C-alpha cells in the first residue's frame, strides 16, 4: 500500500478547506462544498488509519509514532469541525475557537502525513 492516495486526498481536503475558509471570511456559505470537505477528510482519515494498521510499522518505530500523531490530530480536526457549527448559534466565541482548533490541527496533521509519506 502506498501513501500517494492518502496525500492526494488530504491535499484536496486541505485545499477545499482553504477555499471554504475564504468564503467564511466573505460571509458566504456553501453547504455543498462543506459536505465535500467533510467527506474528503473522513475518507483520508480512514485511509490513513487503515494504512497504519495494514503496514505493520511496529510499536516503537518512528513512523508508527508519527502516524499515531497524524491520526490523533486529524481526529481532533474532524471532531472540532463537527462541533463548531453546533455551538455557532448560541456560543459564538466557543465556535470560533473550535474553528481555529479545526484549522490548526488539520494543518498540523497534514504536515505529519507529509512527513510520514516521505519515509515511504
Residue frames relative to the residue before (quaternion, step in Angstrom):
aa qw qx qy qz dx dy dz
X 1.0000 0.0000 0.0000 0.0000 0.00 0.00 0.00
X 0.2410 -0.7856 0.5598 0.1067 3.55 -0.90 0.95
X 0.4958 -0.6748 0.4668 0.2843 3.57 -1.21 0.47
X 0.4293 0.7365 -0.4488 0.2680 3.61 1.22 -0.17
X 0.6889 0.4596 -0.3251 0.4567 3.67 0.74 -0.82
X 0.6157 0.5476 -0.3486 0.4467 3.57 1.06 -0.72
X 0.6744 0.4896 -0.2912 0.4698 3.57 0.89 -0.94
X 0.6625 0.5102 -0.3142 0.4495 3.61 0.92 -0.83
X 0.6750 0.4752 -0.3063 0.4741 3.59 0.93 -0.83
X 0.6396 0.5023 -0.3304 0.4790 3.60 1.01 -0.73
X 0.6375 0.5181 -0.3343 0.4620 3.59 1.00 -0.75
X 0.6452 0.5056 -0.3197 0.4752 3.59 1.00 -0.78
X 0.6526 0.5037 -0.3118 0.4724 3.59 0.98 -0.84
X 0.6664 0.4967 -0.3037 0.4658 3.60 0.96 -0.85
X 0.6553 0.5078 -0.3146 0.4623 3.59 0.95 -0.81
X 0.6669 0.4789 -0.2963 0.4880 3.55 0.96 -0.86
X 0.6218 0.5367 -0.3356 0.4612 3.58 1.08 -0.70
X 0.6307 0.5235 -0.3261 0.4710 3.57 1.04 -0.72
X 0.6540 0.4984 -0.3091 0.4778 3.56 1.02 -0.79
X 0.6421 0.5094 -0.3186 0.4762 3.60 0.99 -0.81
X 0.6292 0.5218 -0.3317 0.4710 3.60 1.05 -0.72
X 0.6276 0.5237 -0.3289 0.4729 3.58 1.01 -0.77
X 0.6515 0.4949 -0.3120 0.4830 3.58 0.99 -0.79
X 0.6200 0.5444 -0.3428 0.4491 3.59 1.06 -0.74
X 0.6476 0.5057 -0.3178 0.4732 3.59 1.02 -0.78
X 0.6922 0.4514 -0.2655 0.4966 3.58 1.13 -0.60
X 0.4542 -0.7125 0.4132 0.3395 3.59 1.37 0.12
X 0.5137 0.5895 -0.4434 0.4382 3.57 1.10 0.73
X 0.1325 -0.7844 0.6018 0.0713 3.57 -1.03 0.78
X 0.0565 -0.7618 0.6450 0.0200 3.51 -1.07 0.84
X 0.2665 -0.8133 0.4936 0.1545 3.60 0.00 1.25
X 0.6095 0.5621 -0.3547 0.4322 3.59 1.06 -0.61
X 0.6665 0.4832 -0.2973 0.4837 3.58 0.98 -0.82
X 0.6195 0.5290 -0.3405 0.4695 3.57 1.06 -0.71
X 0.6468 0.5174 -0.3175 0.4617 3.59 1.00 -0.79
X 0.6499 0.4964 -0.3165 0.4807 3.60 0.98 -0.80
X 0.6152 0.5371 -0.3326 0.4716 3.60 1.05 -0.78
X 0.6487 0.5166 -0.3001 0.4715 3.57 0.98 -0.86
X 0.6884 0.4821 -0.2881 0.4589 3.59 0.85 -0.93
X 0.6457 0.5090 -0.3247 0.4675 3.59 0.98 -0.77
X 0.6619 0.5060 -0.3026 0.4629 3.57 0.95 -0.85
X 0.6645 0.4942 -0.3060 0.4696 3.58 0.95 -0.84
X 0.6497 0.5115 -0.3196 0.4627 3.59 0.97 -0.80
X 0.6738 0.4882 -0.2978 0.4678 3.58 0.93 -0.87
X 0.6296 0.5235 -0.3360 0.4654 3.60 1.01 -0.74
X 0.6600 0.4979 -0.3031 0.4739 3.58 0.95 -0.85
X 0.6556 0.5039 -0.3137 0.4668 3.60 0.99 -0.81
X 0.6434 0.5135 -0.3229 0.4670 3.58 0.99 -0.77
X 0.6511 0.5046 -0.3146 0.4717 3.57 0.95 -0.85
X 0.6589 0.4952 -0.3085 0.4749 3.60 0.94 -0.83
X 0.6207 0.5438 -0.3390 0.4518 3.58 1.01 -0.77
X 0.6789 0.4935 -0.2925 0.4582 3.57 0.89 -0.91
X 0.6854 0.4699 -0.2930 0.4727 3.59 1.00 -0.73
X 0.7234 0.4508 -0.2535 0.4574 3.60 0.94 -0.82
X 0.6365 0.5655 -0.3291 0.4083 3.58 1.12 -0.59
X 0.2209 -0.8030 0.5194 0.1916 3.59 1.19 -0.49
X 0.0657 0.8516 -0.5102 0.1009 3.54 0.63 1.22
X 0.5099 -0.6245 0.4437 0.3914 3.58 1.15 -0.31
X 0.5772 -0.6340 0.4041 0.3188 3.54 -1.18 0.54
X 0.7939 0.3417 -0.1674 0.4743 3.59 0.94 -0.78
X 0.4618 0.7031 -0.4443 0.3083 3.58 1.19 0.05
X 0.5966 -0.5767 0.4246 0.3623 3.53 -1.21 0.57
X 0.6387 0.5262 -0.3316 0.4530 3.58 1.01 -0.76
X 0.6311 0.5303 -0.3307 0.4595 3.58 1.03 -0.73
X 0.6687 0.4820 -0.2995 0.4805 3.60 0.93 -0.86
X 0.6410 0.5209 -0.3204 0.4638 3.58 0.99 -0.84
X 0.6623 0.5019 -0.2986 0.4694 3.57 0.98 -0.84
X 0.6390 0.5212 -0.3241 0.4637 3.57 1.01 -0.76
X 0.6411 0.5053 -0.3182 0.4821 3.58 1.01 -0.77
X 0.6479 0.5217 -0.3180 0.4549 3.59 0.96 -0.86
X 0.6611 0.4950 -0.3068 0.4732 3.59 0.91 -0.89
X 0.6532 0.5165 -0.3169 0.4540 3.59 0.96 -0.83
X 0.6697 0.4906 -0.3001 0.4699 3.58 0.92 -0.87
X 0.6725 0.4867 -0.3026 0.4683 3.57 0.97 -0.81
X 0.6250 0.5133 -0.3434 0.4774 3.60 1.07 -0.65
X 0.6223 0.5216 -0.3320 0.4801 3.59 1.06 -0.71
X 0.6425 0.5130 -0.3202 0.4706 3.57 0.99 -0.80
X 0.6533 0.5107 -0.3127 0.4633 3.57 0.97 -0.86
X 0.6687 0.5033 -0.2996 0.4580 3.59 0.90 -0.92
X 0.6993 0.4575 -0.2853 0.4693 3.59 0.81 -0.94
X 0.6180 0.5351 -0.3446 0.4616 3.59 1.14 -0.55
X 0.6463 0.5031 -0.3126 0.4811 3.58 1.14 -0.63
X 0.7326 0.4635 -0.2465 0.4333 3.57 0.84 -0.99
X 0.5789 0.6305 -0.3766 0.3542 3.62 1.02 -0.70
X 0.7023 0.4392 -0.3116 0.4655 3.68 0.76 -0.79
X 0.5965 0.5671 -0.3689 0.4317 3.59 1.12 -0.59
X 0.7322 0.4031 -0.2248 0.5008 3.58 1.00 -0.84
X 0.4664 0.7537 -0.3975 0.2372 3.57 1.23 -0.39
X 0.7158 0.4682 -0.2743 0.4396 3.56 0.86 -0.85
X 0.7645 0.3820 -0.2012 0.4787 3.58 0.98 -0.80
X 0.8003 0.1589 -0.0494 0.5761 3.57 0.97 -0.87
X 0.1968 -0.8426 0.4925 0.0932 3.54 0.26 1.30
X 0.6656 0.5108 -0.3082 0.4485 3.60 0.92 -0.86
X 0.6569 0.4978 -0.3074 0.4756 3.58 0.96 -0.83
X 0.6470 0.5164 -0.3201 0.4607 3.57 0.99 -0.78
X 0.6559 0.4949 -0.3141 0.4757 3.59 0.98 -0.76
X 0.6274 0.5176 -0.3327 0.4772 3.59 1.06 -0.68
X 0.6566 0.4948 -0.3069 0.4794 3.58 0.99 -0.78
X 0.6231 0.5236 -0.3393 0.4717 3.58 1.07 -0.67
X 0.6450 0.4996 -0.3172 0.4835 3.59 1.01 -0.77
X 0.6231 0.5211 -0.3266 0.4833 3.59 1.07 -0.73
X 0.6255 0.5474 -0.3203 0.4544 3.57 1.02 -0.83
X 0.6919 0.4743 -0.2775 0.4683 3.56 0.85 -0.97
X 0.6982 0.4823 -0.2826 0.4473 3.59 0.80 -0.99
X 0.6978 0.4448 -0.2902 0.4806 3.60 0.85 -0.85
X 0.6163 0.5385 -0.3474 0.4578 3.60 1.09 -0.56
X 0.6686 0.4801 -0.2988 0.4830 3.57 0.93 -0.85
X 0.6589 0.4981 -0.3095 0.4710 3.59 0.93 -0.86
X 0.6515 0.5096 -0.3113 0.4679 3.59 0.99 -0.78
X 0.6364 0.5190 -0.3232 0.4704 3.58 1.03 -0.78
X 0.6459 0.5008 -0.3236 0.4769 3.59 0.99 -0.74
X 0.6325 0.5134 -0.3315 0.4759 3.60 1.06 -0.68
X 0.6303 0.5164 -0.3351 0.4729 3.59 1.04 -0.73
X 0.6407 0.5118 -0.3277 0.4693 3.59 1.01 -0.73
X 0.6472 0.5054 -0.3126 0.4775 3.58 1.02 -0.77
X 0.6394 0.5097 -0.3173 0.4803 3.57 1.04 -0.73
X 0.6638 0.5047 -0.3032 0.4612 3.58 0.95 -0.85
X 0.6233 0.5500 -0.3441 0.4365 3.59 1.08 -0.63
X 0.6398 0.5335 -0.3273 0.4459 3.60 1.18 -0.41
X 0.7276 0.3959 -0.2325 0.5097 3.59 1.24 -0.29
